[in-house]
Amino acid sequence: VLLLICFVFGTVGNFLTFGTFCRAVTREMGTGIYRIWLSVIAQLFLTILFIHLILQKHHRWVPLNCYVFEYLEKVLLSIYNALTACTTLERTVMVYRGLSFSKAGSRRVAKVVI
């Protein structure tokens, strides 16, 4: 029951975040692009983790559980951390450059990184 509650709240939060950053105004800079993808990656991770834990509880598909789901969890978590680092780096560059910071350049770099 607790697992299902966490999954539902996480899913609602990710969809609200995705809905917020789908608007063009929130994606004027690269951080908006990173954040929209962060919500997608977080939802994928949450879904994979939920399926993994359900299958683990019922002791089904042990080889699939060990190899596929654990690999996907590690990869998605690494991608999530990398995108979070990109967001932080871009904000640092924005503060450092000040008024000479280019929003268009920021979006272009974010699209290349993604």
C-alpha positions as CSV (number, residue, x, y, z in Angstrom):
1,V,0.0,0.0,0.0
2,L,2.8,2.4,0.9
3,L,4.6,1.6,-2.4
4,L,1.4,2.4,-4.3
5,I,0.9,5.7,-2.5
6,C,4.5,6.7,-3.2
7,F,4.1,5.8,-6.9
8,V,0.8,7.8,-7.2
9,F,2.2,10.9,-5.5
10,G,5.4,10.7,-7.6
11,T,3.5,10.3,-10.8
12,V,1.2,13.2,-10.1
13,G,4.2,15.4,-9.2
14,N,6.1,14.4,-12.4
15,F,3.1,15.1,-14.6
16,L,2.5,18.5,-13.0
17,T,6.2,19.3,-13.5
18,F,6.0,18.1,-17.1
19,G,2.9,20.2,-17.7
20,T,4.6,23.3,-16.2
21,F,7.7,23.0,-18.4
22,C,5.8,22.2,-21.6
23,R,4.9,25.9,-21.8
24,A,7.2,27.9,-24.0
25,V,7.7,30.6,-21.5
26,T,9.3,28.2,-19.0
27,R,11.7,26.9,-21.7
28,E,13.3,30.3,-22.6
29,M,16.6,29.1,-21.2
30,G,18.3,25.7,-21.1
31,T,17.3,25.0,-17.5
32,G,13.6,24.7,-18.6
33,I,14.7,22.1,-21.2
34,Y,16.7,20.2,-18.6
35,R,13.8,20.3,-16.2
36,I,11.3,18.9,-18.6
37,W,13.6,16.0,-19.3
38,L,14.2,15.6,-15.6
39,S,10.5,15.0,-15.1
40,V,10.4,12.4,-17.9
41,I,13.5,10.6,-16.6
42,A,12.1,10.7,-13.0
43,Q,8.8,9.2,-14.2
44,L,10.6,6.4,-16.1
45,F,12.7,5.7,-13.1
46,L,9.7,5.6,-10.8
47,T,7.8,3.2,-13.1
48,I,10.8,0.9,-13.5
49,L,11.4,0.9,-9.7
50,F,7.7,0.2,-9.1
51,I,7.6,-2.8,-11.5
52,H,10.9,-4.0,-10.1
53,L,9.7,-4.0,-6.5
54,I,6.4,-5.7,-7.5
55,L,8.2,-8.5,-9.3
56,Q,10.7,-8.9,-6.5
57,K,7.9,-9.3,-4.0
58,H,6.2,-12.0,-6.0
59,H,9.6,-13.8,-6.9
60,R,8.8,-13.8,-10.6
61,W,11.2,-13.4,-13.5
62,V,14.3,-13.4,-11.4
63,P,16.8,-13.1,-14.3
64,L,14.9,-10.3,-15.9
65,N,14.6,-8.6,-12.5
66,C,18.3,-8.8,-11.8
67,Y,19.7,-7.8,-15.2
68,V,17.3,-5.6,-16.9
69,F,15.6,-3.6,-14.1
70,E,18.7,-3.0,-12.1
71,Y,20.6,-1.9,-15.1
72,L,17.8,0.5,-16.2
73,E,17.5,1.9,-12.7
74,K,21.3,2.7,-12.6
75,V,21.3,4.2,-16.0
76,L,18.2,6.4,-15.4
77,L,19.5,7.5,-12.0
78,S,22.9,8.5,-13.7
79,I,21.1,10.4,-16.4
80,Y,19.0,12.2,-13.8
81,N,22.1,13.2,-11.8
82,A,23.8,14.4,-15.0
83,L,20.9,16.6,-16.0
84,T,20.7,18.0,-12.5
85,A,24.4,18.9,-12.7
86,C,23.8,20.5,-16.1
87,T,21.1,22.7,-14.6
88,T,23.4,23.7,-11.8
89,L,26.2,24.4,-14.1
90,E,24.0,26.6,-16.4
91,R,22.8,28.6,-13.4
92,T,26.4,29.1,-12.3
93,V,27.4,30.3,-15.8
94,M,24.3,32.6,-15.8
95,V,25.4,34.3,-12.6
96,Y,29.0,34.5,-13.7
97,R,28.2,36.1,-17.1
98,G,25.4,38.3,-15.8
99,L,23.9,40.5,-18.5
100,S,26.0,39.0,-21.3
101,F,24.3,35.6,-20.8
102,S,22.6,34.4,-24.0
103,K,19.3,32.6,-23.6
104,A,19.4,31.4,-27.2
105,G,22.9,30.0,-26.7
106,S,21.7,28.3,-23.5
107,R,18.8,26.6,-25.3
108,R,21.1,25.5,-28.1
109,V,23.6,23.9,-25.7
110,A,20.8,22.2,-23.7
111,K,19.5,20.6,-26.8
112,V,22.9,19.4,-27.8
113,V,23.5,17.9,-24.3
114,I,20.1,16.2,-24.3
